[in-house]
């Protein structure tokens, strides 16, 4: 069983930065991939970023590319999302997600097997 716990959300002004963390409990493997998604009020959950657990190319949504960076620390079993140049439209609940088999459809929430409880990020204008 895998459990994910996010932290690091908060309130920030536009142009500011936040770093989200996701602690993983349970087994990982070379086929695991970790993702970050977000869901704004009244909207569907959307893909933000993905990284293979064993290393390799990372993926980003176009709306965050160049501003957000996903990383992982395999020794600590942590995944991070560094968010810079935040905009009000980045306001959402951010979720960490675990994909057992690193699906080709990395952008689809349906491909992920486990989810954290979410952490709120609010960006003021």
SELO-957417 format. One record per residue: residue number from 1; z, y, x of N, C-alpha, C in turn. Coordinates in steps of 0.001 Angstrom, whole numbers. Each point is the difference from the previous one (the first is absolute). Layout:
<rs>
(r NUM,(Z,Y,X),(Z,Y,X),(Z,Y,X));
...
</rs>
This chain:
<rs>
(r 1,(0,-1188,847),(0,1188,-847),(0,1247,890));
(r 2,(-808,949,-346),(-114,1245,752),(599,1139,-810));
(r 3,(759,824,658),(536,1200,-628),(-376,1217,835));
(r 4,(-317,1077,-686),(-405,1241,652),(894,1128,-489));
(r 5,(463,816,928),(846,1133,-366),(-544,1255,672));
(r 6,(-432,948,-819),(-521,1260,528),(1105,1037,151));
(r 7,(-225,933,886),(898,1137,169),(-793,1152,601));
(r 8,(600,1181,-38),(-617,1144,662),(-667,1000,-908));
(r 9,(-41,-266,-1299),(-591,967,-903),(873,1232,-132));
(r 10,(-539,999,-678),(774,1216,-190),(-853,1134,-497));
(r 11,(547,1199,163),(-641,1219,-471),(-424,799,1220));
(r 12,(-1264,457,9),(-511,751,1141),(-988,1045,-496));
(r 13,(-117,1068,734),(-975,1025,-351),(-1388,-389,508));
(r 14,(-998,534,-639),(-1375,-256,421),(-167,342,1475));
(r 15,(-718,-867,703),(-188,166,1431),(1037,-730,831));
(r 16,(1048,-473,-640),(1064,-701,706),(-321,-1456,251));
(r 17,(986,-704,572),(-172,-1402,368),(1174,-832,-499));
(r 18,(-277,-1253,-224),(1018,-1008,-309),(-427,-1307,636));
(r 19,(975,-839,317),(-303,-1346,450),(699,-995,-911));
(r 20,(-789,-857,-595),(535,-1060,-838),(167,-1263,837));
(r 21,(1043,-753,-332),(262,-1266,687),(80,-1110,-1026));
(r 22,(-374,-1188,432),(71,-1183,-858),(579,-1139,827));
(r 23,(1155,-482,-414),(650,-1118,679),(-387,-1300,-695));
(r 24,(-411,-977,805),(-467,-1277,-533),(1043,-1078,268));
(r 25,(359,-715,-1057),(865,-1177,124),(-797,-1203,-455));
(r 26,(-17,-1039,815),(-757,-1186,-342),(-1109,-247,1003));
(r 27,(-710,-1117,-190),(-983,-407,995),(-1276,833,-20));
(r 28,(-503,280,1190),(-1320,592,174),(-830,-970,834));
(r 29,(-1300,237,36),(-872,-866,786),(-1168,818,518));
(r 30,(-849,-644,778),(-1156,708,552),(-987,406,-1078));
(r 31,(82,-600,-1163),(-924,344,-1082),(551,1074,-940));
(r 32,(1249,414,254),(611,1012,-855),(-647,1358,215));
(r 33,(-63,770,-1065),(-382,1404,98),(1000,818,-805));
(r 34,(253,1201,446),(934,896,-673),(-735,1229,-481));
(r 35,(330,423,-1200),(-652,1163,-567),(990,1001,-556));
(r 36,(-487,1203,-157),(713,1056,-719),(-879,438,-1173));
(r 37,(637,109,-1142),(-653,490,-1204),(840,1140,-552));
(r 38,(-566,736,-940),(765,1049,-661),(-416,93,-1455));
(r 39,(922,508,-784),(-268,157,-1420),(602,1312,-478));
(r 40,(-865,901,-399),(436,1261,-571),(256,-184,-1495));
(r 41,(774,870,-553),(344,-82,-1420),(-1259,29,-851));
(r 42,(-128,-994,-872),(-1136,-59,-904),(-1278,-526,609));
(r 43,(69,-453,1246),(-1203,-500,673),(204,-1440,438));
(r 44,(-1107,-649,329),(61,-1373,489),(450,-23,1458));
(r 45,(525,-1133,385),(400,-187,1390),(-1253,-4,871));
(r 46,(47,733,1114),(-1179,109,844),(324,-344,1448));
(r 47,(-1000,-526,663),(109,-391,1395),(141,1224,896));
(r 48,(854,-134,1024),(181,1057,978),(-425,-473,1395));
(r 49,(574,-1112,450),(-289,-462,1358),(355,-1485,123));
(r 50,(-618,-658,984),(269,-1419,246),(-103,-295,1477));
(r 51,(859,-905,480),(-85,-453,1377),(224,-1501,64));
(r 52,(-791,-710,798),(289,-1422,220),(1287,-156,795));
(r 53,(799,-982,-336),(1265,-197,699),(-220,-370,1465));
(r 54,(-1072,-723,261),(-258,-461,1367),(-776,1014,831));
(r 55,(-286,1157,-579),(-767,1011,722),(-1447,-23,-439));
(r 56,(-714,1073,334),(-1381,107,-421),(-233,1305,-717));
(r 57,(-1185,152,-582),(-344,1287,-611),(865,319,-1213));
(r 58,(394,1249,-92),(731,479,-1159),(-979,638,-985));
(r 59,(411,62,-1242),(-845,537,-1061),(732,1131,-691));
(r 60,(-756,1006,-440),(593,1132,-686),(-846,403,-1191));
(r 61,(671,517,-998),(-717,660,-1077),(-595,1297,534));
(r 62,(-1144,370,-541),(-658,1210,470),(856,1238,-141));
(r 63,(837,16,-1030),(809,1182,-283),(1111,229,1027));
(r 64,(331,-1034,787),(1098,147,964),(-471,-167,1447));
(r 65,(-1221,-418,186),(-500,-253,1351),(85,1259,848));
(r 66,(533,-159,1199),(180,1141,883),(1338,693,-161));
(r 67,(705,-293,-1078),(1325,601,-238),(1116,-1035,53));
(r 68,(-274,-1202,-453),(1003,-1070,-49),(-307,-1041,1068));
(r 69,(1051,-619,521),(-155,-1068,977),(931,-1150,-358));
(r 70,(-566,-1192,-125),(794,-1194,-240),(233,-705,1330));
(r 71,(1211,-528,171),(308,-739,1215),(1013,-1086,-333));
(r 72,(159,-929,945),(994,-1054,-239),(679,-350,1302));
(r 73,(1230,-470,-133),(794,-486,1118),(353,-1439,-330));
(r 74,(-715,-925,619),(182,-1404,-370),(1374,-534,429));
(r 75,(543,536,1080),(1309,-469,462),(1095,386,-994));
(r 76,(-111,1191,-553),(993,476,-960),(-373,-353,-1433));
(r 77,(-1205,-521,-207),(-516,-321,-1329),(51,1253,-890));
(r 78,(-625,1034,518),(-53,1269,-701),(-1450,471,-86));
(r 79,(-302,703,-1070),(-1284,679,-150),(298,1461,-321));
(r 80,(-823,873,542),(226,1426,-163),(-1246,692,-548));
(r 81,(233,1113,-647),(-1101,858,-417),(381,1428,385));
(r 82,(-634,499,1038),(205,1375,425),(-949,877,-789));
(r 83,(565,970,-705),(-795,858,-878),(111,1436,494));
(r 84,(-1118,545,431),(-49,1380,479),(-872,851,-912));
(r 85,(133,1295,140),(-811,944,-794),(24,-368,-1477));
(r 86,(1181,-222,-503),(138,-447,-1390),(-456,1066,-978));
(r 87,(-551,-488,-1096),(-526,864,-1050),(713,-317,-1312));
(r 88,(19,939,-929),(631,-300,-1305),(-597,-1236,-675));
(r 89,(-1269,-249,209),(-623,-1177,-626),(433,-1312,645));
(r 90,(763,65,1074),(570,-1216,584),(1287,-416,-712));
(r 91,(472,818,-919),(1222,-313,-745),(-182,-1291,-798));
(r 92,(891,-947,220),(-96,-1308,-650),(1195,-851,427));
(r 93,(132,-1126,-661),(885,-1058,496),(-834,-856,948));
(r 94,(513,-216,1190),(-707,-762,1020),(612,-1396,101));
(r 95,(-892,-997,39),(415,-1392,28),(-526,-700,1249));
(r 96,(855,-803,578),(-392,-903,1071),(-410,-1324,-649));
(r 97,(-1036,-639,542),(-505,-1232,-602),(-346,-1020,1074));
(r 98,(144,-1264,-358),(-164,-1128,937),(-1097,-918,-522));
(r 99,(-990,-234,855),(-1122,-882,-344),(75,-1221,900));
(r 100,(193,-1161,-575),(178,-1220,810),(-1230,-360,809));
(r 101,(-1191,293,-540),(-1208,-551,626),(-1032,1066,360));
(r 102,(417,1244,121),(-856,1095,455),(-1353,-21,-719));
(r 103,(58,327,-1262),(-1183,-33,-847),(-1055,1002,459));
(r 104,(-1248,-387,-217),(-1108,918,276),(123,1227,-887));
(r 105,(490,-223,-1223),(128,1097,-959),(1345,688,218));
(r 106,(185,561,1170),(1289,547,408),(425,1190,-855));
(r 107,(-924,600,-700),(284,1190,-798),(543,-348,-1395));
(r 108,(-46,-1277,-355),(378,-407,-1350),(1462,-422,-64));
(r 109,(800,625,-859),(1407,-413,-138),(144,-1468,-386));
(r 110,(-987,-542,-681),(76,-1395,-459),(24,-987,1150));
(r 111,(-430,401,1177),(-64,-915,1144),(1343,-131,723));
(r 112,(959,809,-364),(1282,11,701),(1026,-830,-765));
(r 113,(809,-728,743),(891,-993,-589),(1420,535,-248));
(r 114,(429,935,819),(1359,521,-120),(-40,1521,121));
(r 115,(958,623,-702),(70,1455,-43),(1436,471,192));
(r 116,(119,1170,603),(1300,638,62),(292,742,-1294));
(r 117,(1153,630,-46),(424,687,-1219),(-588,1402,-110));
(r 118,(-557,499,1098),(-620,1323,-11),(939,1091,471));
(r 119,(-577,1049,562),(766,1168,427),(-775,1248,-404));
(r 120,(710,954,-569),(-654,1199,-541),(-301,993,1115));
(r 121,(-1222,516,-29),(-407,1091,883),(-451,1147,-881));
(r 122,(600,1152,185),(-345,1181,-774),(-386,1123,955));
(r 123,(-1200,542,-196),(-507,1070,855),(-174,1255,-852));
(r 124,(688,1046,357),(-96,1243,-757),(-1066,911,598));
(r 125,(-590,801,-867),(-1073,912,459),(581,1163,790));
</rs>
